């Protein structure tokens, strides 16, 4: 045996360890919890009320595929399905919700929080049954938003998992659309219904959640749907973590301090010209990162610049562009605006809008050279005058 393979580390060597984490545990879902949405409500399982409609909507000819990747097979009768719901209603983990259509109050599906580990602050969403009436509707996405929001914002979890059979292509697409990150496949992980199951693992982390929450809420907004109910902005596009053709990456809460430093440094000249704080600096940096798509440009020396974007149903708002003073006049500002145009195209938008201060004539001329046209001027109560500009691509 080669002894070097089993060498004991020098006791004076400092081995790497992970960062400290707040040891306070998350909370378990509480009996009686109701999650209310605009299209659906998630309520505690009531077998007496929910078994009949859920059984009728999920069993019979044409419904076999609903059960293909779930652990239980289709139930032979309503009584056995009700017994299954009786067991679910009594359990603390898994913790099942029935999904009710908001308008009618009908039970149209169920979804479950499971493998609940408050000490590690890890929780999984799974055992999802969407009847045909719920599938592909706005309520289907809203149900997943309500559960994720409950896990992160109300219960305090730091990791939210999604696992599925690696052969379940619709589930894998759904995970990515909803903003989960693929982490790998556990081969021969289970035997389900007498067959091998390789399990694909996905997760959403607490520092991912502000951007994912923003995407959910923009997608779910009433103005994101036309008169026929067709979406204007796709959730998969809103959840993108990169812009093709660029090296920009999406900021998270961990980037707030670095973003703030570059953002403030970039606006020093603007502040001097205006004699007051520029509008983009009036919003706290943590709010910028959580409220806007904040994309970061980095080089060997660190953060070089950033652009904050706000997708709207009919245009992309360029809320701020900031380039570190040491990297100005290098073309980075132009590249950031080019990235904004690429992002607009991904979102299916053809118009970009931005604003700048009226006294900042150098900025206005620079935007004009980039193809932006002045559309209007606006007086603010504090004496500022903004110039609004737009570009069609």
C-alpha positions in Angstrom: 0.0 0.0 0.0 1.2 3.5 -0.8 1.4 5.1 2.6 1.3 8.6 1.1 -2.4 8.0 0.2 -3.2 7.8 3.9 -0.8 10.5 5.2 -2.1 12.3 8.3 -2.2 16.1 7.8 0.4 18.2 9.7 -1.5 19.2 12.9 -0.4 22.8 12.4 -2.0 22.9 9.0 -5.3 24.8 8.9 -7.8 22.8 6.9 -10.6 24.6 5.0 -13.9 24.8 6.7 -17.2 26.3 5.6 -18.4 29.8 6.7 -20.3 30.1 9.9 -24.1 29.9 9.7 -26.7 31.2 12.1 -27.5 28.0 14.1 -31.1 29.0 14.8 -33.3 26.3 13.2 -36.1 26.9 10.7 -39.7 26.2 11.7 -41.8 23.3 10.8 -45.0 23.9 8.8 -47.8 24.3 11.2 -51.1 22.4 11.1 -53.9 24.6 9.8 -51.6 26.7 7.5 -53.4 28.3 4.5 -51.4 29.9 1.7 -53.6 32.3 -0.2 -53.0 33.4 -3.8 -55.0 35.2 -6.5 -55.7 32.1 -8.6 -55.3 29.2 -6.0 -55.3 28.7 -2.3 -53.3 25.9 -0.6 -55.1 24.5 2.4 -54.7 21.6 4.8 -55.8 18.3 3.3 -59.4 17.5 4.2 -60.0 13.9 3.1 -63.8 14.2 3.5 -64.0 17.2 1.2 -61.1 16.7 -1.1 -60.9 12.9 -1.8 -64.0 12.7 -4.1 -63.1 15.6 -6.5 -59.4 14.8 -6.6 -60.1 11.1 -7.2 -62.5 11.8 -10.0 -60.1 14.3 -11.7 -57.1 12.0 -11.5 -58.3 8.5 -12.2 -59.9 6.8 -15.1 -59.1 6.5 -18.8 -56.5 9.1 -19.9 -55.2 9.9 -16.4 -52.7 7.1 -16.1 -49.7 9.4 -16.9 -50.5 11.5 -13.8 -49.2 8.7 -11.6 -46.3 7.4 -13.8 -43.6 9.1 -11.7 -45.4 9.4 -8.3 -44.6 6.8 -5.6 -48.2 5.5 -5.3 -49.9 3.8 -8.3 -53.4 4.9 -9.3 -55.8 3.9 -6.6 -58.4 1.1 -7.3 -61.2 3.1 -5.8 -62.1 6.3 -4.0 -62.1 4.7 -0.6 -58.4 3.6 -1.0 -57.5 7.1 -2.2 -59.3 8.6 0.8 -57.3 6.3 3.1 -54.2 7.7 1.4 -55.3 11.2 2.1 -56.3 10.3 5.7 -52.7 9.2 6.3 -51.3 12.4 4.6 -53.6 14.6 6.7 -52.3 13.1 9.9 -48.6 13.4 9.0 -46.3 16.3 10.0 -43.7 15.2 7.4 -44.6 14.9 4.6 -46.8 17.9 5.0 -49.4 17.9 2.2 -51.5 20.8 0.9 -54.6 20.5 -1.2 -54.7 23.1 -4.1 -58.0 24.8 -4.5 -59.1 26.7 -7.5 -59.8 30.2 -6.1 -62.8 31.0 -8.2 -64.7 27.8 -7.6 -63.2 26.4 -4.5 -62.7 23.0 -6.2 -59.8 20.8 -5.3 -57.6 20.5 -8.4 -54.3 19.1 -7.0 -52.0 18.5 -4.1 -48.4 19.3 -3.3 -46.2 18.4 -0.4 -43.4 19.8 1.8 -41.2 16.8 2.8 -37.9 15.6 4.2 -38.1 18.5 6.6 -34.9 19.2 8.5 -35.3 22.4 10.6 -31.8 22.0 12.1 -30.1 22.1 8.7 -32.8 24.4 7.4 -33.4 22.1 4.4 -36.9 21.3 3.0 -38.1 19.6 -0.2 -41.2 20.1 -2.4 -42.6 17.0 -4.0 -45.4 14.5 -4.4 -47.1 17.0 -6.7 -50.3 16.0 -8.4 -51.8 18.5 -10.8 -55.1 17.4 -12.4 -55.7 18.4 -16.0 -57.7 21.4 -14.9 -54.7 22.8 -13.0 -52.0 21.9 -15.5 -50.4 24.7 -17.6 -52.6 27.3 -15.9 -51.4 30.3 -13.9 -52.5 28.6 -10.7 -50.0 25.8 -11.2 -47.1 28.2 -11.1 -48.7 30.3 -8.3 -48.9 27.2 -6.1 -45.2 26.7 -6.5 -44.5 30.3 -5.7 -46.7 30.2 -2.6 -44.9 27.1 -1.3 -41.4 28.5 -2.0 -42.3 31.8 -0.3 -43.6 30.0 2.7 -40.4 27.9 3.0 -38.0 30.9 2.7 -39.9 33.9 4.0 -42.1 32.4 6.7 -40.4 29.3 7.9 -36.7 30.3 7.4 -35.2 27.6 5.3 -31.9 28.1 3.5 -32.2 25.2 1.0 -35.4 24.3 -1.0 -35.1 21.0 -2.9 -36.8 19.5 -5.9 -36.1 15.8 -6.8 -37.5 13.8 -9.6 -37.0 10.6 -11.6 -34.2 11.4 -14.1 -36.5 10.2 -16.9 -39.2 12.6 -16.0 -38.5 15.3 -18.6 -41.5 17.5 -17.8 -40.5 17.7 -14.2 -37.0 18.5 -15.1 -38.1 21.3 -17.4 -40.4 22.6 -14.7 -37.6 22.7 -12.1 -35.5 24.9 -14.4 -38.4 27.1 -15.3 -39.2 27.7 -11.7 -35.7 28.7 -10.9 -34.1 25.6 -9.4 -30.5 24.8 -10.2 -29.6 21.3 -11.4 -27.0 19.7 -9.0 -26.5 16.2 -10.4 -28.1 12.8 -10.7 -28.0 10.1 -8.0 -27.7 6.8 -10.0 -29.6 3.8 -8.8 -31.0 5.9 -6.0 -34.3 4.0 -5.5 -36.5 1.1 -6.6 -39.9 2.5 -7.3 -42.8 0.2 -8.4 -40.2 -2.5 -9.1 -38.1 -0.3 -11.4 -34.8 1.5 -11.1 -34.9 5.2 -10.4 -32.0 7.5 -11.0 -32.9 10.7 -9.2 -32.1 14.2 -10.6 -31.5 16.7 -7.8 -32.3 20.4 -8.0 -32.2 23.1 -5.4 -33.0 26.8 -4.7 -30.9 28.5 -2.0 -31.9 31.4 0.3 -29.5 33.7 -1.6 -31.2 32.7 -4.8 -34.6 33.4 -3.5 -34.8 37.2 -3.8 -34.3 37.0 -7.6 -36.6 34.0 -7.9 -39.3 35.7 -5.9 -39.0 38.8 -8.1 -39.3 36.6 -11.2 -42.4 34.8 -9.9 -44.1 38.1 -8.9 -43.4 39.7 -12.3 -44.6 36.7 -14.1 -47.8 36.4 -11.9 -48.7 40.1 -12.2 -52.0 40.7 -14.0 -50.3 43.0 -16.5 -48.1 40.1 -17.7 -51.1 38.5 -19.4 -53.0 39.8 -22.4 -56.8 39.7 -22.8 -56.7 36.1 -23.9 -54.6 35.1 -20.9 -51.4 34.6 -22.9 -48.2 35.5 -21.0 -46.0 38.4 -22.2 -42.8 37.5 -20.3 -41.9 33.9 -19.9 -40.9 32.7 -16.4 -38.0 30.7 -17.8 -36.6 33.9 -19.3 -37.1 35.9 -16.1 -35.2 33.2 -14.2 -32.2 33.3 -16.5 -28.9 33.4 -14.6 -26.8 34.4 -17.6 -27.0 36.5 -20.8 -25.7 34.7 -23.8 -22.8 36.3 -25.5 -21.6 38.0 -22.3 -19.7 37.0 -19.2 -22.1 38.9 -16.9 -23.6 37.1 -13.9 -26.7 37.8 -11.8 -26.0 39.4 -8.5 -27.2 37.8 -5.2 -27.3 39.0 -1.6 -23.7 38.0 -1.2 -22.7 40.7 -3.8 -24.5 43.6 -2.1 -21.4 45.2 -0.5 -19.2 45.0 -3.7 -22.1 46.3 -5.8 -22.7 49.2 -3.4 -19.0 50.2 -3.6 -18.9 50.2 -7.4 -22.3 51.8 -7.7 -21.4 54.7 -5.4 -18.0 55.2 -6.9 -19.4 55.3 -10.4 -21.9 58.1 -9.5 -19.4 60.5 -7.9 -19.2 62.7 -11.1 -23.0 62.7 -11.3 -23.4 63.8 -7.7 -21.0 66.7 -8.3 -22.8 67.8 -11.4 -26.2 67.5 -9.8 -25.3 68.9 -6.4 -27.4 66.2 -4.8 -27.6 62.4 -4.6 -28.4 60.8 -8.0 -31.7 59.0 -8.0 -30.3 55.4 -8.3 -28.4 56.0 -5.1 -31.5 56.8 -3.2 -32.4 53.1 -3.1 -30.5 51.0 -0.6 -28.1 48.6 -2.4 -29.7 45.5 -0.9 -33.1 46.7 -2.3 -31.5 47.2 -5.7 -30.2 43.7 -5.8 -33.5 42.2 -4.6 -35.8 44.4 -6.6 -34.0 44.6 -10.0 -32.1 42.2 -12.2 -28.6 43.3 -11.2 -26.0 42.0 -13.6 -22.3 42.2 -12.7 -19.2 42.6 -14.9 -16.0 41.3 -13.4 -12.4 41.2 -14.3 -9.1 40.0 -12.7 -9.2 42.8 -10.2 -12.8 42.2 -9.1 -16.1 43.9 -9.8 -15.8 46.3 -12.7 -19.4 47.4 -13.3 -23.0 46.6 -13.1 -26.3 47.2 -14.8 -29.7 47.0 -13.0 -32.7 46.1 -15.2 -36.4 45.9 -14.6 -38.4 43.8 -17.1 -41.9 45.1 -17.8 -44.6 43.5 -19.9 -43.9 45.9 -22.8 -40.3 47.2 -22.3 -37.1 46.7 -20.4 -36.2 49.5 -18.0 -32.5 50.2 -17.6 -32.6 51.5 -14.1 -28.9 52.1 -13.6 -25.5 51.7 -15.3 -22.4 51.9 -13.2 -18.8 51.4 -14.2 -15.9 51.6 -11.7 -14.0 54.9 -12.3 -10.8 52.9 -13.0 -12.5 51.1 -15.8 -14.3 54.0 -17.4 -13.5 54.8 -21.0 -12.7 51.2 -21.7 -15.9 50.4 -23.5 -17.4 48.6 -20.5 -20.4 50.9 -20.4 -21.2 50.2 -24.0 -20.9 46.5 -23.4 -23.3 46.7 -20.4 -25.9 48.5 -22.7 -25.3 45.8 -25.3 -26.0 43.2 -22.7 -29.3 45.0 -21.8 -30.3 44.7 -25.4 -29.5 41.0 -25.5 -31.5 40.5 -22.3 -34.5 42.4 -23.9 -34.4 40.0 -26.9 -34.4 37.0 -24.6 -37.4 38.4 -22.8 -39.1 39.0 -26.2 -39.1 42.8 -25.7 -38.2 45.3 -28.4 -38.1 48.6 -26.4 -35.6 49.7 -23.7 -36.2 52.8 -21.5 -33.9 54.7 -19.1 -33.6 58.1 -17.4 -30.8 60.4 -16.4 -30.5 63.9 -14.9 -31.2 66.9 -17.1 -27.8 68.6 -16.1 -25.9 65.4 -17.1 -25.5 66.5 -20.7 -22.5 64.2 -21.2 -24.6 61.2 -20.2 -27.5 62.3 -22.5 -25.1 62.7 -25.5 -23.6 59.3 -24.7 -27.0 57.6 -24.7 -27.9 59.4 -27.9 -24.8 57.9 -29.6 -26.0 54.5 -28.4 -29.3 55.0 -30.2 -31.5 56.3 -27.4 -33.9 59.1 -28.2 -35.3 61.6 -25.7 -39.1 61.1 -25.1 -40.0 63.5 -22.3 -38.7 65.4 -19.3 -40.0 65.1 -15.8 -39.9 67.4 -12.8 -39.6 65.7 -9.4 -40.8 67.3 -6.1 -37.3 67.8 -4.8 -36.3 70.0 -7.7 -34.7 67.4 -9.9 -35.4 67.2 -13.6 -35.2 63.9 -15.3 -34.7 63.1 -19.0 -36.5 60.0 -20.1 -35.1 58.1 -23.1 -36.0 55.1 -25.2 -34.6 52.8 -27.8 -36.3 50.3 -30.1 -34.3 47.2 -31.2 
